[in-house]
Amino acid sequence: MNTLTPGSTIGMLGGGQLGRMMAMAAAELGFKTHVFCPDLDNPTEQVANAATHADYEDHAALEAFANSVDVVTYEFENIPVSTVEFLKKTTNVFPSSKVLEVSQDRLSEKTFINKLGIETAPFKGVSTLEEAATALEGIGYPAVLKTRRFGYDGKGQAIVKSEAGLADAWQKLNSKEIIIEGFINFDLEISVVAARSQSGEIKCFAPVENIHKNHILDLSIAPARIDQSIKELAIANASKIVEKLDYVGVLTVEYFVSQHDPVLRVNEIAPRVHNSGHWTIEACPTSQFEQHIRAICGLPLGCVDFIGEARMTNLIGDDIDQYGALLAEKGASVHHYGKSETRAGRKMGHVTRLYPNGY
């Protein structure tokens, strides 16, 4: 156990809105934050106590950063594994590089999940167009081709509906590291935000239902409108994943739910706080962001009970222009991420609405 006291400094790799909200949660618990990010004027830096601007593989900058903090965490999962390995020579880093090695490669991730006895879509790793064609003979059409690394919000993937479209999809992805996944005819996408402390304590927030628009999360409904048996299995599987990874911090597991298929299938895991957990700021005694800070600082995990049902809507691109009207809306909790440039598809903020008596 590495228990930190108020006044300690948390090092944050990455400067996005997730880091921003973690830094704000850290401040409420009495901790300082030092962000390490190549980008100037990033959302996290605006609310942090200190900032270092350098590349994630700049060892001199990393060493100085590690010596200035008491623990290091990260707010996005594409941090180089070598960065975490270098930092842990000087200070504790949570989560560990082990989860990055698993989650940064979709093939490794799904293989790991299946070894735990947890279902995913059928999949196969391929490196040539010929291998892809052979794999699809077994998996069948339609299917989804994805790059094994660095894909998010619908990037790095292509749906193939028939053999005729395979060559175009392969060319579009332009990679020799591809995973083919069978297409799941799902009714709902749900996620479970799970937390595990340094002592091994595990707590999961209730499963939340996620609705996407243009491959980007648009609306989260908490709790998810699913049967109790599915809720329990989703929480049990998420707990198993964080335990087997010896994970410290918050991790999110995304699932496909289908009325036509009794199997609950994992879509992917995200080793960090998650967009689908933003509702916890208003709807739970302990938010996902505070929970992560508690976990990495060696503190007891907080309560995850509902204060009320919630619906969280992302403000994407020009949606942020509704800012003034949303502030005037009774019962709306508005969050602005401090990004100066509005772009199509860019997450600019979110708004959460609570329904204590049910929606």
Kinemage of the C-alpha trace (Angstrom):
@kinemage 1
@onewidth
@group {chain A} dominant
@subgroup {mainchain}
@vectorlist {calphas} color= white
{ca met a 1} P 0.000 0.000 0.000
{ca asn a 2} L 1.202 3.482 -0.906
{ca thr a 3} L -1.193 5.783 0.966
{ca leu a 4} L -0.874 9.469 0.129
{ca thr a 5} L -1.929 12.325 2.383
{ca pro a 6} L -3.529 15.626 1.350
{ca gly a 7} L -0.936 17.965 -0.090
{ca ser a 8} L 0.675 15.181 -2.135
{ca thr a 9} L 1.007 15.657 -5.883
{ca ile a 10} L -0.556 13.387 -8.497
{ca gly a 11} L 1.199 13.214 -11.851
{ca met a 12} L -1.188 13.085 -14.801
{ca leu a 13} L -0.141 11.770 -18.203
{ca gly a 14} L -2.414 13.383 -20.775
{ca gly a 15} L -4.188 16.705 -20.790
{ca gly a 16} L -7.714 15.991 -22.048
{ca gln a 17} L -11.074 16.486 -20.391
{ca leu a 18} L -10.813 13.228 -18.436
{ca gly a 19} L -7.626 14.472 -16.811
{ca arg a 20} L -9.317 17.812 -16.172
{ca met a 21} L -12.153 16.179 -14.236
{ca met a 22} L -9.727 13.933 -12.337
{ca ala a 23} L -7.657 16.977 -11.366
{ca met a 24} L -10.779 18.705 -10.082
{ca ala a 25} L -11.702 15.620 -8.052
{ca ala a 26} L -8.153 15.430 -6.707
{ca ala a 27} L -8.334 19.049 -5.553
{ca glu a 28} L -11.543 18.341 -3.639
{ca leu a 29} L -9.673 15.616 -1.738
{ca gly a 30} L -6.766 17.961 -0.976
{ca phe a 31} L -4.292 16.767 -3.621
{ca lys a 32} L -2.265 18.739 -6.148
{ca thr a 33} L -1.907 17.801 -9.814
{ca his a 34} L 1.033 18.034 -12.231
{ca val a 35} L 0.076 17.337 -15.846
{ca phe a 36} L 2.538 15.974 -18.426
{ca cys a 37} L 1.317 16.606 -21.973
{ca pro a 38} L 2.875 17.666 -25.294
{ca asp a 39} L -0.025 20.014 -26.059
{ca leu a 40} L -0.068 23.613 -24.864
{ca asp a 41} L -3.148 25.021 -23.091
{ca asn a 42} L -4.730 21.612 -22.627
{ca pro a 43} L -7.957 21.190 -20.618
{ca thr a 44} L -6.200 19.536 -17.662
{ca glu a 45} L -3.519 22.202 -17.396
{ca gln a 46} L -6.178 24.870 -16.900
{ca val a 47} L -7.092 23.359 -13.506
{ca ala a 48} L -3.755 21.753 -12.513
{ca asn a 49} L -1.052 23.081 -10.190
{ca ala a 50} L 1.835 22.497 -12.594
{ca ala a 51} L 2.472 21.412 -16.173
{ca thr a 52} L 5.274 19.897 -18.219
{ca his a 53} L 5.123 20.112 -22.006
{ca ala a 54} L 7.234 17.377 -23.571
{ca asp a 55} L 7.009 14.235 -25.659
{ca tyr a 56} L 5.964 11.065 -23.853
{ca glu a 57} L 9.324 9.508 -24.708
{ca asp a 58} L 11.487 12.429 -23.545
{ca his a 59} L 13.356 10.649 -20.753
{ca ala a 60} L 14.935 13.773 -19.254
{ca ala a 61} L 11.545 15.466 -18.950
{ca leu a 62} L 9.956 12.275 -17.635
{ca glu a 63} L 12.608 11.869 -14.943
{ca ala a 64} L 12.141 15.447 -13.734
{ca phe a 65} L 8.377 14.930 -13.769
{ca ala a 66} L 8.604 11.669 -11.795
{ca asn a 67} L 10.764 13.337 -9.149
{ca ser a 68} L 8.190 16.119 -8.703
{ca val a 69} L 5.164 13.898 -7.967
{ca asp a 70} L 4.114 11.226 -5.481
{ca val a 71} L 2.200 8.944 -7.864
{ca val a 72} L 1.509 8.902 -11.606
{ca thr a 73} L -1.652 7.987 -13.496
{ca tyr a 74} L -2.962 8.587 -17.021
{ca glu a 75} L -6.164 9.809 -18.611
{ca phe a 76} L -5.995 8.020 -21.960
{ca glu a 77} L -4.874 4.538 -22.930
{ca asn a 78} L -2.467 5.271 -25.781
{ca ile a 79} L 0.422 6.242 -23.517
{ca pro a 80} L 3.521 4.302 -24.672
{ca val a 81} L 4.202 1.263 -22.493
{ca ser a 82} L 7.862 2.321 -22.402
{ca thr a 83} L 6.836 5.612 -20.750
{ca val a 84} L 5.135 3.822 -17.878
{ca glu a 85} L 8.057 1.397 -17.534
{ca phe a 86} L 10.493 4.316 -17.326
{ca leu a 87} L 8.455 6.265 -14.772
{ca lys a 88} L 7.935 3.313 -12.432
{ca lys a 89} L 11.699 3.224 -11.781
{ca thr a 90} L 11.225 6.450 -9.815
{ca thr a 91} L 7.621 6.491 -8.591
{ca asn a 92} L 4.462 4.390 -8.455
{ca val a 93} L 2.352 4.334 -11.608
{ca phe a 94} L -1.281 3.222 -11.523
{ca pro a 95} L -2.633 1.481 -13.501
{ca ser a 96} L 0.459 -0.568 -14.405
{ca ser a 97} L 1.866 -1.105 -17.885
{ca lys a 98} L 0.379 -4.620 -17.890
{ca val a 99} L -3.084 -3.339 -18.752
{ca leu a 100} L -1.691 -1.147 -21.552
{ca glu a 101} L -0.022 -4.179 -23.105
{ca val a 102} L -3.409 -5.909 -23.114
{ca ser a 103} L -5.732 -3.051 -24.046
{ca gln a 104} L -3.650 -1.287 -26.701
{ca asp a 105} L -3.893 -4.319 -28.985
{ca arg a 106} L -7.440 -5.440 -29.775
{ca leu a 107} L -6.232 -8.975 -30.486
{ca ser a 108} L -4.470 -9.249 -27.119
{ca glu a 109} L -7.466 -7.713 -25.378
{ca lys a 110} L -10.019 -10.145 -26.761
{ca thr a 111} L -7.711 -13.121 -26.248
{ca phe a 112} L -7.256 -12.109 -22.583
{ca ile a 113} L -11.011 -11.701 -22.074
{ca asn a 114} L -11.816 -15.075 -23.630
{ca lys a 115} L -9.237 -16.778 -21.383
{ca leu a 116} L -11.243 -15.522 -18.401
{ca gly a 117} L -14.278 -17.373 -19.728
{ca ile a 118} L -15.946 -14.117 -20.813
{ca glu a 119} L -17.507 -13.944 -24.272
{ca thr a 120} L -16.673 -11.525 -27.090
{ca ala a 121} L -17.586 -11.433 -30.761
{ca pro a 122} L -15.794 -14.148 -32.766
{ca phe a 123} L -12.476 -12.740 -33.965
{ca lys a 124} L -9.290 -13.478 -35.868
{ca gly a 125} L -6.034 -11.597 -36.290
{ca val a 126} L -4.807 -11.255 -39.874
{ca ser a 127} L -1.968 -9.520 -41.676
{ca thr a 128} L -2.785 -9.950 -45.389
{ca leu a 129} L -5.829 -9.616 -47.601
{ca glu a 130} L -5.646 -13.345 -48.333
{ca glu a 131} L -5.659 -14.182 -44.618
{ca ala a 132} L -8.647 -11.879 -44.179
{ca ala a 133} L -10.593 -13.641 -46.909
{ca thr a 134} L -9.878 -17.033 -45.337
{ca ala a 135} L -10.848 -15.812 -41.856
{ca leu a 136} L -14.140 -14.455 -43.153
{ca glu a 137} L -15.027 -17.856 -44.555
{ca gly a 138} L -15.284 -19.001 -40.939
{ca ile a 139} L -16.531 -15.815 -39.254
{ca gly a 140} L -18.996 -14.947 -41.996
{ca tyr a 141} L -20.442 -11.713 -43.327
{ca pro a 142} L -21.166 -9.029 -42.272
{ca ala a 143} L -18.028 -8.446 -40.218
{ca val a 144} L -15.952 -5.569 -38.909
{ca leu a 145} L -12.304 -5.022 -39.824
{ca lys a 146} L -10.380 -3.017 -37.233
{ca thr a 147} L -6.812 -1.904 -36.845
{ca arg a 148} L -5.383 -3.665 -33.813
{ca arg a 149} L -4.059 -0.434 -32.309
{ca phe a 150} L -5.030 3.222 -31.805
{ca gly a 151} L -8.689 3.211 -32.792
{ca tyr a 152} L -11.435 5.090 -30.936
{ca asp a 153} L -14.795 6.772 -31.636
{ca gly a 154} L -15.249 4.676 -34.775
{ca lys a 155} L -11.803 5.423 -36.188
{ca gly a 156} L -9.680 2.600 -37.587
{ca gln a 157} L -12.538 0.300 -38.570
{ca ala a 158} L -14.651 -0.677 -41.547
{ca ile a 159} L -17.758 -2.835 -41.925
{ca val a 160} L -17.623 -5.483 -44.653
{ca lys a 161} L -21.038 -6.703 -45.776
{ca ser a 162} L -19.896 -9.084 -48.504
{ca glu a 163} L -16.823 -10.532 -50.162
{ca ala a 164} L -17.032 -7.813 -52.828
{ca gly a 165} L -16.306 -5.086 -50.269
{ca leu a 166} L -13.317 -6.720 -48.602
{ca ala a 167} L -10.571 -5.279 -50.802
{ca asp a 168} L -11.846 -1.706 -50.407
{ca ala a 169} L -12.104 -2.076 -46.629
{ca trp a 170} L -8.590 -3.491 -46.439
{ca gln a 171} L -7.198 -0.618 -48.487
{ca lys a 172} L -9.041 1.930 -46.347
{ca leu a 173} L -7.461 0.680 -43.130
{ca asn a 174} L -3.986 0.509 -44.715
{ca ser a 175} L -2.444 -1.704 -42.040
{ca lys a 176} L -0.893 -5.147 -41.734
{ca glu a 177} L -2.148 -5.529 -38.152
{ca ile a 178} L -5.877 -6.153 -38.494
{ca ile a 179} L -8.435 -7.957 -36.367
{ca ile a 180} L -11.642 -9.243 -37.926
{ca glu a 181} L -14.664 -9.390 -35.634
{ca gly a 182} L -17.974 -11.040 -36.333
{ca phe a 183} L -20.830 -8.559 -36.546
{ca ile a 184} L -23.058 -8.695 -33.455
{ca asn a 185} L -26.728 -7.872 -33.994
{ca phe a 186} L -27.140 -6.153 -30.639
{ca asp a 187} L -30.049 -4.217 -29.186
{ca leu a 188} L -28.150 -2.220 -26.579
{ca glu a 189} L -24.621 -1.205 -25.711
{ca ile a 190} L -23.953 -1.001 -21.996
{ca ser a 191} L -20.880 -0.296 -19.910
{ca val a 192} L -19.740 -0.900 -16.360
{ca val a 193} L -17.317 1.489 -14.673
{ca ala a 194} L -15.324 -0.597 -12.194
{ca ala a 195} L -12.772 0.464 -9.604
{ca arg a 196} L -10.155 -1.530 -7.728
{ca ser a 197} L -8.022 -0.139 -4.909
{ca gln a 198} L -4.434 -0.924 -3.958
{ca ser a 199} L -5.786 -3.220 -1.244
{ca gly a 200} L -7.865 -5.193 -3.766
{ca glu a 201} L -11.240 -3.689 -2.848
{ca ile a 202} L -13.559 -3.635 -5.874
{ca lys a 203} L -16.631 -1.465 -6.432
{ca cys a 204} L -18.673 -1.123 -9.622
{ca phe a 205} L -21.126 1.548 -10.630
{ca ala a 206} L -24.441 0.317 -12.003
{ca pro a 207} L -24.413 -0.619 -15.704
{ca val a 208} L -25.272 2.312 -17.970
{ca glu a 209} L -26.914 2.215 -21.395
{ca asn a 210} L -25.048 4.015 -24.184
{ca ile a 211} L -26.446 5.460 -27.401
{ca his a 212} L -24.046 6.582 -30.120
{ca lys a 213} L -24.278 9.047 -32.976
{ca asn a 214} L -21.718 8.905 -35.807
{ca his a 215} L -19.704 6.382 -33.727
{ca ile a 216} L -19.385 8.883 -30.836
{ca leu a 217} L -21.210 8.491 -27.531
{ca asp a 218} L -24.263 10.776 -27.583
{ca leu a 219} L -26.364 9.742 -24.582
{ca ser a 220} L -25.816 7.626 -21.464
{ca ile a 221} L -28.835 6.397 -19.512
{ca ala a 222} L -28.236 5.331 -15.923
{ca pro a 223} L -29.202 2.749 -14.931
{ca ala a 224} L -29.333 0.713 -18.125
{ca arg a 225} L -32.753 -0.645 -19.081
{ca ile a 226} L -31.787 -4.305 -18.785
{ca asp a 227} L -32.802 -7.338 -16.745
{ca gln a 228} L -31.327 -7.783 -13.282
{ca ser a 229} L -29.554 -10.979 -14.368
{ca ile a 230} L -27.679 -9.063 -17.090
{ca lys a 231} L -26.758 -6.312 -14.632
{ca glu a 232} L -25.321 -8.846 -12.215
{ca leu a 233} L -23.348 -10.665 -14.919
{ca ala a 234} L -21.962 -7.409 -16.340
{ca ile a 235} L -20.751 -6.356 -12.891
{ca ala a 236} L -19.327 -9.812 -12.129
{ca asn a 237} L -17.378 -9.892 -15.406
{ca ala a 238} L -16.007 -6.374 -14.901
{ca ser a 239} L -14.920 -7.342 -11.377
{ca lys a 240} L -13.179 -10.437 -12.718
{ca ile a 241} L -11.310 -8.384 -15.329
{ca val a 242} L -9.917 -5.804 -12.876
{ca glu a 243} L -8.972 -8.547 -10.424
{ca lys a 244} L -7.104 -10.657 -12.998
{ca leu a 245} L -5.252 -7.584 -14.261
{ca asp a 246} L -4.251 -6.709 -10.667
{ca tyr a 247} L -5.647 -3.338 -11.660
{ca val a 248} L -5.509 -0.184 -9.552
{ca gly a 249} L -7.837 2.645 -10.560
{ca val a 250} L -10.975 2.900 -12.667
{ca leu a 251} L -11.512 0.693 -15.720
{ca thr a 252} L -14.544 0.545 -18.005
{ca val a 253} L -15.955 -2.541 -19.719
{ca glu a 254} L -18.268 -2.107 -22.715
{ca tyr a 255} L -20.768 -4.844 -23.624
{ca phe a 256} L -23.208 -5.789 -26.386
{ca val a 257} L -26.687 -6.869 -25.216
{ca ser a 258} L -29.055 -8.682 -27.572
{ca gln a 259} L -32.550 -10.028 -27.011
{ca his a 260} L -31.856 -12.643 -29.689
{ca asp a 261} L -28.610 -13.865 -28.106
{ca pro a 262} L -28.500 -14.866 -24.423
{ca val a 263} L -24.712 -14.339 -24.317
{ca leu a 264} L -23.397 -11.081 -22.847
{ca arg a 265} L -20.400 -10.104 -24.970
{ca val a 266} L -17.590 -7.686 -24.148
{ca asn a 267} L -16.939 -5.152 -26.899
{ca glu a 268} L -13.805 -3.610 -25.378
{ca ile a 269} L -12.180 -2.405 -22.189
{ca ala a 270} L -10.853 1.077 -21.457
{ca pro a 271} L -8.220 1.339 -18.689
{ca arg a 272} L -9.328 4.760 -17.457
{ca val a 273} L -12.263 6.847 -16.387
{ca his a 274} L -14.788 6.897 -19.208
{ca asn a 275} L -17.206 9.135 -21.096
{ca ser a 276} L -20.057 6.801 -20.137
{ca gly a 277} L -19.363 7.433 -16.450
{ca his a 278} L -19.701 11.224 -16.394
{ca trp a 279} L -23.194 10.965 -14.881
{ca thr a 280} L -21.628 9.718 -11.645
{ca ile a 281} L -20.543 13.290 -10.778
{ca glu a 282} L -24.141 14.219 -9.987
{ca ala a 283} L -25.835 10.836 -9.507
{ca cys a 284} L -23.546 9.105 -6.982
{ca pro a 285} L -21.930 10.094 -3.658
{ca thr a 286} L -18.541 9.306 -5.230
{ca ser a 287} L -17.890 10.115 -8.896
{ca gln a 288} L -15.791 7.888 -11.151
{ca phe a 289} L -13.108 10.601 -11.044
{ca glu a 290} L -12.929 10.737 -7.248
{ca gln a 291} L -12.996 6.934 -7.186
{ca his a 292} L -9.920 6.788 -9.414
{ca ile a 293} L -8.073 9.291 -7.228
{ca arg a 294} L -8.988 7.328 -4.099
{ca ala a 295} L -7.736 4.081 -5.669
{ca ile a 296} L -4.346 5.352 -6.847
{ca cys a 297} L -3.727 7.224 -3.580
{ca gly a 298} L -4.287 4.158 -1.400
{ca leu a 299} L -7.552 5.431 0.072
{ca pro a 300} L -10.786 3.485 0.687
{ca leu a 301} L -13.160 3.421 -2.270
{ca gly a 302} L -16.279 5.558 -2.006
{ca cys a 303} L -19.994 4.798 -2.173
{ca val a 304} L -21.441 4.060 -5.627
{ca asp a 305} L -25.145 4.074 -4.733
{ca phe a 306} L -27.600 6.069 -6.861
{ca ile a 307} L -28.786 9.489 -5.739
{ca gly a 308} L -31.165 9.416 -8.683
{ca glu a 309} L -31.573 8.167 -12.229
{ca ala a 310} L -29.533 10.160 -14.710
{ca arg a 311} L -29.144 10.953 -18.371
{ca met a 312} L -25.864 12.376 -19.629
{ca thr a 313} L -25.666 14.013 -23.055
{ca asn a 314} L -22.378 14.826 -24.751
{ca leu a 315} L -21.933 18.294 -26.230
{ca ile a 316} L -20.110 17.530 -29.464
{ca gly a 317} L -18.884 20.179 -31.890
{ca asp a 318} L -21.444 22.947 -32.324
{ca asp a 319} L -23.598 21.497 -29.526
{ca ile a 320} L -21.545 23.682 -27.207
{ca asp a 321} L -23.354 26.697 -28.688
{ca gln a 322} L -26.303 25.630 -26.481
{ca tyr a 323} L -24.186 26.510 -23.438
{ca gly a 324} L -26.170 29.584 -22.400
{ca ala a 325} L -29.552 27.923 -22.828
{ca leu a 326} L -28.412 24.850 -20.894
{ca leu a 327} L -27.203 26.993 -18.012
{ca ala a 328} L -30.698 28.483 -17.843
{ca glu a 329} L -32.339 25.037 -17.756
{ca lys a 330} L -33.552 24.041 -14.318
{ca gly a 331} L -31.916 20.829 -13.125
{ca ala a 332} L -29.258 20.672 -15.851
{ca ser a 333} L -25.639 20.262 -14.694
{ca val a 334} L -23.431 21.699 -17.427
{ca his a 335} L -19.732 20.884 -17.857
{ca his a 336} L -17.508 22.850 -20.253
{ca tyr a 337} L -14.118 21.305 -21.022
{ca gly a 338} L -12.312 24.591 -21.669
{ca lys a 339} L -11.411 23.804 -25.278
{ca ser a 340} L -10.926 26.988 -27.267
{ca glu a 341} L -11.504 25.522 -30.738
{ca thr a 342} L -14.815 23.944 -31.738
{ca arg a 343} L -14.513 21.167 -34.327
{ca ala a 344} L -16.972 18.670 -35.758
{ca gly a 345} L -16.842 15.454 -33.721
{ca arg a 346} L -14.891 17.067 -30.887
{ca lys a 347} L -16.172 16.552 -27.333
{ca met a 348} L -16.613 20.060 -25.958
{ca gly a 349} L -18.573 19.328 -22.802
{ca his a 350} L -21.543 17.423 -21.408
{ca val a 351} L -24.783 17.983 -19.540
{ca thr a 352} L -26.328 15.678 -16.935
{ca arg a 353} L -29.959 15.660 -15.824
{ca leu a 354} L -31.128 13.830 -12.693
{ca tyr a 355} L -34.519 12.230 -12.182
{ca pro a 356} L -34.741 11.312 -8.456
{ca asn a 357} L -38.281 9.974 -8.873
{ca gly a 358} L -37.565 8.068 -12.086
{ca tyr a 359} L -37.494 9.235 -15.693
